[in-house]
Amino acid sequence: MNPQASQPRHQIKRAMISGFLGAAVLWTASCSTISPAADPDYQDRLPDTCSHHLEDALKNFAGELYDQRRFDSEEDASEDVGNQSLGLMNCSVSFTSEDFDSTEVPIGRHAGFDYNIVTEEQGTGDPEEEATDRYLRTLDRAPNSATLLPIPGLGDEAHYWHQEEVPTGAHVSFRQHNLTVKVTVWGNDRNSTGEEVPMPQQEAEEAARHLAEAVFDNL
């Protein structure tokens, strides 16, 4: 990570709000009679699945654990993991090792996905404005010890960070118009002395970014 690229939390929020409000003024002046749903970037519903459409990215993420033990909350859920009327969906996928003896190997890789969509039908105001507000609240919930770094080219806006506090791991949050998505990655390895240790931070951050990119590419 590049420390020079980080920004204080309040500066991120102020800059994002200012930019959004400026764009909103221009939009209102030129297109005040056009419904937000007419925008080609408008998302009218949650994805049909939470993680099943990400199988190639999950296989790359899990590596040698992919064909061992797996828990998929979407597969095992007794009901749908998403609620279209509320605009919420979340799930997690875990891969764990069946090898209890080898050292210097991964023993667990876990990924969580949270989707939050704002539509006109929900009646909460302008969908993109409300989604931007929810995105900012997600960033504000990151602990003060975390350094939030921007990710250019991922949706309309995106940030990632790593935190030791629960939920521990690497986090990526992005917004695409009226949809916000958060991806969390954590895992464990067995070191040379047989002790269980967290997966390397850089590996977790790269995995979270790749999974978030896969989500975006499949919207």
C-alpha positions as CSV (number, residue, x, y, z in Angstrom):
1,M,0.0,0.0,0.0
2,N,1.1,3.5,-0.7
3,P,0.7,5.7,2.5
4,Q,0.8,8.8,0.4
5,A,-2.4,7.8,-1.3
6,S,-4.4,7.6,2.0
7,Q,-6.7,10.4,3.1
8,P,-8.3,11.3,6.4
9,R,-11.8,9.9,6.7
10,H,-13.5,13.3,6.9
11,Q,-11.6,14.5,3.8
12,I,-12.8,11.5,1.8
13,K,-16.3,12.2,2.9
14,R,-16.2,15.9,2.2
15,A,-14.7,15.5,-1.2
16,M,-17.1,12.8,-2.2
17,I,-20.1,14.7,-1.1
18,S,-19.0,17.9,-2.8
19,G,-18.4,16.0,-6.1
20,F,-21.7,14.3,-5.9
21,L,-23.6,17.5,-5.1
22,G,-22.0,19.3,-8.0
23,A,-22.9,16.5,-10.4
24,A,-26.4,16.4,-9.0
25,V,-26.9,20.1,-9.7
26,L,-25.9,19.7,-13.3
27,W,-28.1,16.7,-13.6
28,T,-31.1,18.4,-12.1
29,A,-30.6,21.5,-14.4
30,S,-30.4,19.5,-17.6
31,C,-32.5,16.4,-17.0
32,S,-35.0,17.3,-14.2
33,T,-37.9,15.5,-15.8
34,I,-36.0,12.2,-16.5
35,S,-36.5,9.3,-14.1
36,P,-33.3,8.0,-12.4
37,A,-34.3,4.6,-13.8
38,A,-33.7,5.9,-17.3
39,D,-30.0,6.2,-16.6
40,P,-28.1,3.3,-18.3
41,D,-26.1,2.7,-15.1
42,Y,-29.2,2.3,-12.9
43,Q,-29.4,-1.1,-11.3
44,D,-33.1,-2.1,-11.1
45,R,-32.6,-5.3,-9.0
46,L,-30.0,-7.3,-7.0
47,P,-28.0,-9.9,-8.9
48,D,-29.8,-13.2,-9.2
49,T,-27.1,-14.9,-7.1
50,C,-24.9,-13.7,-4.3
51,S,-21.7,-15.7,-5.2
52,H,-22.6,-18.5,-7.6
53,H,-21.8,-16.3,-10.6
54,L,-18.2,-15.7,-9.2
55,E,-17.1,-19.3,-9.3
56,D,-13.9,-18.7,-11.4
57,A,-12.8,-15.9,-9.1
58,L,-13.6,-18.1,-6.1
59,K,-11.5,-21.0,-7.5
60,N,-8.6,-18.7,-8.0
61,F,-9.0,-17.3,-4.5
62,A,-9.2,-20.7,-2.8
63,G,-6.3,-22.2,-4.7
64,E,-5.4,-25.7,-3.4
65,L,-8.3,-25.5,-0.9
66,Y,-10.9,-25.3,-3.6
67,D,-11.4,-29.1,-3.9
68,Q,-11.3,-29.8,-0.2
69,R,-13.9,-28.7,2.3
70,R,-16.4,-26.0,1.4
71,F,-19.2,-24.1,3.2
72,D,-21.4,-21.9,1.1
73,S,-24.1,-20.0,3.0
74,E,-26.0,-19.4,-0.2
75,E,-26.1,-23.1,-1.0
76,D,-27.0,-24.1,2.5
77,A,-29.5,-21.4,3.3
78,S,-33.1,-22.5,4.1
79,E,-34.3,-19.4,2.3
80,D,-33.1,-16.8,-0.1
81,V,-30.0,-14.9,1.0
82,G,-31.4,-11.7,-0.6
83,N,-34.5,-9.5,-0.2
84,Q,-35.3,-7.6,-3.4
85,S,-37.9,-5.4,-1.7
86,L,-35.4,-4.3,0.9
87,G,-32.5,-4.3,-1.5
88,L,-30.2,-6.4,0.7
89,M,-28.3,-9.6,0.1
90,N,-25.3,-11.2,1.8
91,C,-23.5,-14.5,1.8
92,S,-20.2,-16.1,2.7
93,V,-18.1,-18.8,1.2
94,S,-15.4,-20.7,3.1
95,F,-12.8,-23.2,2.0
96,T,-10.9,-25.2,4.6
97,S,-8.1,-27.8,4.5
98,E,-8.5,-31.5,5.0
99,D,-4.7,-31.7,5.6
100,F,-4.1,-31.6,9.4
101,D,-0.3,-32.3,9.2
102,S,1.5,-30.3,6.6
103,T,3.2,-27.0,7.5
104,E,3.6,-23.8,5.6
105,V,0.2,-24.3,3.9
106,P,-3.1,-22.4,3.7
107,I,-5.7,-24.0,6.0
108,G,-8.6,-21.6,5.5
109,R,-9.9,-19.0,3.1
110,H,-13.1,-17.1,3.6
111,A,-15.0,-14.5,1.6
112,G,-18.1,-12.5,2.5
113,F,-20.3,-10.5,0.1
114,D,-22.8,-7.7,1.0
115,Y,-25.0,-6.1,-1.5
116,N,-27.2,-3.0,-0.9
117,I,-29.3,-1.5,-3.7
118,V,-31.6,1.5,-3.7
119,T,-34.4,1.6,-6.2
120,E,-37.2,4.1,-6.9
121,E,-39.7,1.6,-5.7
122,Q,-38.3,1.8,-2.1
123,G,-39.3,5.5,-1.9
124,T,-36.2,6.7,-0.1
125,G,-35.5,9.6,-2.4
126,D,-33.0,9.8,-5.3
127,P,-31.5,6.2,-5.6
128,E,-27.9,7.4,-6.4
129,E,-27.9,10.0,-3.7
130,E,-29.1,7.5,-1.1
131,A,-26.6,4.9,-2.3
132,T,-23.8,7.4,-2.0
133,D,-24.9,8.2,1.6
134,R,-24.9,4.5,2.4
135,Y,-21.5,4.0,0.8
136,L,-20.1,6.8,3.0
137,R,-21.6,5.3,6.1
138,T,-19.8,2.0,5.2
139,L,-16.5,3.9,5.1
140,D,-17.3,5.6,8.4
141,R,-17.7,2.2,10.1
142,A,-14.1,1.3,9.3
143,P,-12.0,1.6,12.5
144,N,-9.9,4.7,13.0
145,S,-6.8,2.5,12.9
146,A,-7.5,1.4,9.3
147,T,-6.1,3.4,6.3
148,L,-8.7,3.7,3.6
149,L,-7.2,3.8,0.1
150,P,-9.0,4.6,-3.2
151,I,-9.3,2.1,-6.0
152,P,-9.5,3.8,-9.4
153,G,-11.6,2.2,-12.1
154,L,-13.8,0.1,-9.9
155,G,-17.4,1.4,-10.2
156,D,-18.1,5.0,-9.6
157,E,-16.1,5.0,-6.4
158,A,-14.2,2.4,-4.4
159,H,-11.9,2.0,-1.4
160,Y,-10.1,-0.8,0.4
161,W,-8.6,-1.2,3.8
162,H,-7.3,-3.9,6.2
163,Q,-8.4,-4.1,9.8
164,E,-7.4,-6.1,12.9
165,E,-10.7,-5.4,14.6
166,V,-13.7,-7.7,14.0
167,P,-14.5,-8.3,11.2
168,T,-10.8,-8.9,10.8
169,G,-9.4,-9.0,7.3
170,A,-9.2,-7.1,4.0
171,H,-12.2,-5.1,3.0
172,V,-13.2,-3.6,-0.4
173,S,-16.3,-1.4,-0.8
174,F,-17.5,0.1,-4.0
175,R,-20.5,1.9,-5.4
176,Q,-21.9,1.5,-8.9
177,H,-24.7,4.1,-9.4
178,N,-27.4,3.0,-6.9
179,L,-25.8,-0.2,-5.8
180,T,-23.1,-0.6,-3.1
181,V,-21.1,-3.8,-2.6
182,K,-18.7,-4.8,0.2
183,V,-16.3,-7.7,-0.1
184,T,-14.4,-9.1,3.0
185,V,-11.6,-11.6,2.9
186,W,-9.9,-13.4,5.7
187,G,-8.0,-16.6,6.2
188,N,-5.4,-18.7,8.1
189,D,-2.2,-20.5,7.3
190,R,-0.2,-23.1,9.2
191,N,3.4,-21.9,9.6
192,S,6.7,-23.8,9.7
193,T,6.3,-24.7,13.4
194,G,2.7,-25.9,12.9
195,E,1.1,-22.8,14.4
196,E,-2.0,-21.2,12.9
197,V,-1.4,-17.7,11.7
198,P,-3.5,-15.1,9.7
199,M,-3.0,-15.2,5.9
200,P,-0.6,-12.5,4.7
201,Q,-2.2,-9.1,4.6
202,Q,-1.1,-8.3,1.1
203,E,-2.5,-11.6,-0.2
204,A,-5.8,-10.9,1.6
205,E,-6.0,-7.4,0.1
206,E,-5.2,-8.6,-3.4
207,A,-7.9,-11.3,-3.1
208,A,-10.5,-8.9,-1.9
209,R,-9.8,-6.6,-4.8
210,H,-10.0,-9.4,-7.3
211,L,-13.2,-10.7,-5.9
212,A,-14.7,-7.2,-5.9
213,E,-13.7,-6.7,-9.5
214,A,-15.3,-10.0,-10.4
215,V,-18.6,-8.8,-8.7
216,F,-18.4,-5.6,-10.7
217,D,-17.7,-7.4,-14.0
218,N,-20.7,-9.6,-13.5
219,L,-23.3,-6.9,-12.7
